[in-house]
Amino acid sequence: MKKIYSILILLWIAIPIQAQETIQHDPTNTWFTLFNRVKINKKWSFSNELHERLGGFLSKQSTFLERASIDYHLKDNVEISLGYSFLSNRIPLSDTNLKINTYENNIWEQILLKHKISTVDILHRFRQEHRWFDVLAKGSNENFNKDGVNFANRFRYRLTMVLPLKTFGNKKVVFLQAFDEIWLPQTDNLMPKSFSRNWFYLGVGYKFNSNTNLQLGYMSEWNVIATDTYKSKPIIQTTFVKSFTL
């Protein structure tokens, strides 16, 4: 029963956000993620993520992201990270087939807290981002052109729950994973000034061993367009996780 309650908590968080008026529904995106971690010793590790995000179903390249971090394991259930991310986005120009590449570099700090409710693993991820990103401005030809680089801070909080569904004798595990993440732009003094995005994810994974798993899931992204007006984006996401120990 505790397992069911845990999943219901996530649904309770996500439904009010997604029950708002929407003006646009994007086509189904397909995202691919590779996550690697190298365990240096009991206290330190290095992590790297590669994301290839397609704006259509297996088509229309949209975003490439690389994210690396150095991680300090304060305790078994507390992890502190310092990282860097690079993003390359392909933005359509008006109604033509032409696209422009915009880039973002950001530095971030993160705290990850872990605990259990019965057999359910609970993770709380707090991430503070400092972002430098290209700005687009509409030119005389009605197309968008690059117009300098802006700086902004952003806070992200993610609640993740991992529920084992079936464990085999060889310690392989089929599991259910769900998370909800909120994105909050900030002022220069790091105070939240608005709500900009929500991610809700539900997927199934197969753990080959303690270091390797493969996941397939569905994610709903909601972006703020205006007050009480949102744009929704359905996403099919595949994630492969592989860790190594020195």
SULSULDA-V640735 format. One record per pair of residues at least 6 apart in sequence whose C-alpha atoms are under 7 Angstrom apart, sorted by sequence separation. I is the first residue (numbers start at 0). J is the second residue. D is the distance in Angstrom with one decimal. If there is no record, write none. Layout:
I J D
I J D
//
This chain:
38 44 4.4
53 59 5.4
54 60 5.9
72 78 4.5
91 97 6.1
92 98 5.4
114 120 6.1
115 121 5.6
137 143 4.3
138 144 6.5
166 172 4.5
185 191 4.3
186 192 6.3
206 212 4.2
223 229 4.6
224 230 6.5
37 44 5.5
38 45 6.6
53 60 4.4
54 61 5.1
71 78 5.8
72 79 6.4
91 98 4.3
92 99 6.9
114 121 5.3
136 143 5.2
137 144 6.3
165 172 5.8
166 173 6.5
184 191 5.9
185 192 5.3
205 212 5.5
206 213 6.6
222 229 5.4
223 230 6.5
36 44 6.8
37 45 5.1
52 60 6.4
53 61 5.0
70 78 6.7
71 79 5.2
90 98 5.3
91 99 6.5
113 121 5.7
114 122 6.7
135 143 5.7
136 144 5.4
165 173 5.2
183 191 6.0
184 192 6.0
204 212 6.7
205 213 5.4
221 229 6.2
222 230 5.2
36 45 5.6
37 46 6.3
52 61 5.6
53 62 6.8
70 79 5.7
71 80 6.2
89 98 6.0
90 99 5.2
113 122 4.6
135 144 5.3
136 145 6.3
163 172 6.8
164 173 5.5
165 174 6.9
184 193 5.9
204 213 5.5
205 214 6.5
221 230 5.6
222 231 6.5
36 46 4.3
52 62 5.0
70 80 4.3
89 99 5.6
90 100 6.2
112 122 5.7
113 123 6.5
135 145 4.6
136 146 5.9
163 173 6.2
164 174 5.0
183 193 5.9
184 194 6.8
204 214 4.0
221 231 4.6
35 46 5.7
36 47 6.4
51 62 6.2
52 63 6.3
69 80 5.7
70 81 6.7
89 100 4.6
111 122 6.8
112 123 5.1
134 145 5.7
135 146 5.5
163 174 4.2
164 175 6.6
183 194 4.9
184 195 6.8
203 214 5.7
204 215 6.3
220 231 5.7
221 232 6.4
35 47 5.3
51 63 4.9
68 80 6.2
69 81 5.6
88 100 5.5
89 101 6.5
111 123 5.7
112 124 6.6
133 145 6.6
134 146 5.3
162 174 5.5
163 175 6.3
182 194 6.3
183 195 5.9
202 214 6.6
203 215 5.6
220 232 5.0
34 47 6.0
35 48 6.4
50 63 5.7
51 64 6.7
68 81 5.4
69 82 6.4
87 100 6.5
88 101 5.2
111 124 4.6
134 147 5.7
161 174 6.8
162 175 5.0
182 195 5.7
202 215 5.5
203 216 6.1
219 232 5.9
220 233 6.4
34 48 4.6
50 64 4.9
68 82 3.9
87 101 5.9
88 102 6.2
110 124 5.9
111 125 6.5
133 147 6.0
134 148 5.6
161 175 5.8
162 176 6.3
182 196 5.1
202 216 3.6
219 233 4.8
33 48 5.7
34 49 6.6
49 64 5.8
50 65 6.4
67 82 5.5
68 83 6.4
87 102 4.7
110 125 5.3
133 148 4.5
134 149 6.5
161 176 4.5
181 196 6.0
182 197 6.4
201 216 5.6
202 217 6.1
218 233 6.1
219 234 6.1
33 49 5.2
49 65 4.8
67 83 5.5
86 102 5.6
87 103 6.7
109 125 5.5
110 126 6.6
132 148 5.4
133 149 6.4
160 176 5.8
161 177 6.6
181 197 4.7
200 216 6.9
201 217 5.6
218 234 5.0
32 49 5.7
33 50 6.6
48 65 5.6
49 66 6.7
66 83 5.8
67 84 6.5
86 103 5.0
109 126 4.3
131 148 6.4
132 149 5.5
160 177 5.4
180 197 5.7
181 198 6.6
200 217 5.8
201 218 6.5
217 234 5.7
218 235 6.4
32 50 4.6
48 66 5.0
66 84 4.2
85 103 5.8
86 104 6.5
108 126 5.8
109 127 6.3
131 149 5.6
132 150 6.6
159 177 5.8
160 178 6.2
180 198 5.0
200 218 4.2
217 235 4.8
31 50 5.7
32 51 6.6
47 66 5.7
48 67 6.3
65 84 5.7
66 85 6.5
85 104 4.8
107 126 6.7
108 127 5.3
131 150 4.6
159 178 4.2
179 198 5.6
180 199 6.6
199 218 5.5
200 219 6.5
216 235 6.0
217 236 6.1
31 51 5.2
47 67 4.3
65 85 5.3
84 104 5.8
85 105 6.7
107 127 5.4
108 128 6.8
130 150 5.5
131 151 6.8
158 178 5.4
159 179 6.7
179 199 4.5
198 218 6.7
199 219 5.3
216 236 5.3
30 51 5.9
31 52 6.3
46 67 5.6
47 68 6.5
64 85 5.7
65 86 6.6
84 105 5.2
107 128 4.3
130 151 5.3
157 178 6.7
158 179 5.5
178 199 5.9
179 200 6.5
198 219 5.8
199 220 6.7
215 236 5.8
216 237 6.6
30 52 4.3
46 68 5.2
64 86 4.5
83 105 5.8
84 106 6.5
106 128 5.9
107 129 6.1
129 151 6.1
130 152 6.0
157 179 5.7
158 180 6.4
178 200 5.3
198 220 4.7
215 237 4.7
29 52 6.2
30 53 5.9
45 68 5.9
46 69 6.4
63 86 5.7
64 87 6.5
83 106 4.6
105 128 6.4
106 129 5.3
129 152 4.7
157 180 4.1
177 200 5.3
178 201 6.8
197 220 5.8
198 221 6.6
214 237 5.7
215 238 6.5
29 53 5.2
45 69 4.7
62 86 6.8
63 87 5.2
82 106 5.8
83 107 6.2
105 129 5.3
106 130 6.8
128 152 5.6
129 153 6.6
156 180 5.5
157 181 6.6
177 201 4.4
197 221 5.2
214 238 5.0
28 53 5.7
29 54 6.9
44 69 6.1
45 70 5.9
62 87 5.6
63 88 6.7
82 107 5.2
105 130 4.3
128 153 5.1
155 180 6.9
156 181 5.6
176 201 5.9
177 202 6.4
196 221 5.5
197 222 6.7
213 238 5.8
214 239 6.4
28 54 4.9
29 55 6.4
44 70 5.1
62 88 4.5
81 107 6.0
82 108 6.4
104 130 6.0
105 131 6.0
127 153 6.1
128 154 6.2
155 181 5.7
156 182 6.9
176 202 5.3
196 222 4.5
213 239 4.6
28 55 4.6
29 56 5.5
43 70 5.7
44 71 6.7
61 88 5.7
62 89 6.4
81 108 4.8
103 130 6.9
104 131 5.3
127 154 4.8
155 182 4.7
175 202 5.9
176 203 6.1
195 222 5.9
196 223 6.2
212 239 6.1
213 240 6.4
27 55 5.7
28 56 5.4
29 57 5.9
43 71 4.8
61 89 5.1
80 108 5.8
81 109 6.5
103 131 5.6
104 132 6.5
126 154 5.9
127 155 6.6
154 182 6.0
155 183 6.2
175 203 4.7
195 223 5.1
212 240 5.3
26 55 6.1
27 56 5.9
42 71 5.6
43 72 6.1
80 109 5.0
103 132 4.2
126 155 5.2
154 183 5.1
174 203 5.8
175 204 6.3
211 240 5.5
212 241 6.8
42 72 4.8
79 109 5.8
80 110 6.5
102 132 5.9
103 133 6.5
125 155 6.1
126 156 6.4
153 183 5.7
154 184 6.3
174 204 5.2
211 241 4.6
42 73 6.8
79 110 4.7
102 133 5.8
125 156 4.8
153 184 4.4
173 204 5.7
174 205 6.3
210 241 5.6
211 242 6.5
78 110 5.8
79 111 6.4
101 133 5.7
124 156 5.6
125 157 6.8
152 184 6.3
153 185 5.3
173 205 4.6
210 242 4.9
78 111 5.0
124 157 5.1
152 185 5.3
172 205 5.8
173 206 6.3
77 111 5.8
78 112 6.6
123 157 5.9
124 158 6.6
152 186 6.9
172 206 5.0
77 112 4.9
123 158 4.9
171 206 5.4
76 112 5.7
77 113 6.5
122 158 5.9
123 159 6.6
171 207 5.1
76 113 4.7
122 159 5.0
152 189 6.7
171 208 5.9
76 114 6.6
121 159 5.8
122 160 6.5
170 208 6.8
121 160 4.8
120 160 5.6
121 161 6.7
119 160 6.5
120 161 5.1
119 161 5.6
120 162 6.7
119 162 4.9
118 162 6.9
93 142 5.7
92 142 5.5
92 143 6.2
1 117 6.9
2 119 6.4
13 179 6.7
9 178 6.9
9 179 6.5
13 199 6.4
30 234 6.9
27 232 6.7
28 233 6.3
29 234 5.6
30 235 6.3
31 236 5.9
32 237 6.3
33 238 5.9
34 239 6.2
35 240 6.0
36 241 6.7
37 242 5.8
38 243 6.0
39 244 6.4
22 228 6.7
24 230 6.0
25 231 6.3
26 232 6.8
27 233 5.0
28 234 4.6
29 235 4.9
30 236 4.7
31 237 5.0
32 238 4.7
33 239 5.1
34 240 4.8
35 241 5.0
36 242 4.5
37 243 4.7
38 244 4.6
39 245 5.4
20 227 6.2
21 228 5.3
22 229 6.5
23 230 5.1
24 231 5.0
25 232 4.9
26 233 7.0
27 234 5.5
28 235 6.2
29 236 5.9
30 237 6.4
31 238 6.0
32 239 6.3
33 240 6.1
34 241 6.4
35 242 5.4
36 243 6.1
37 244 5.7
38 245 6.1
19 227 6.2
20 228 5.3
21 229 4.7
22 230 6.1
23 231 6.6
24 232 6.0
19 228 6.8
20 229 6.4
21 230 5.6
19 229 7.0
//
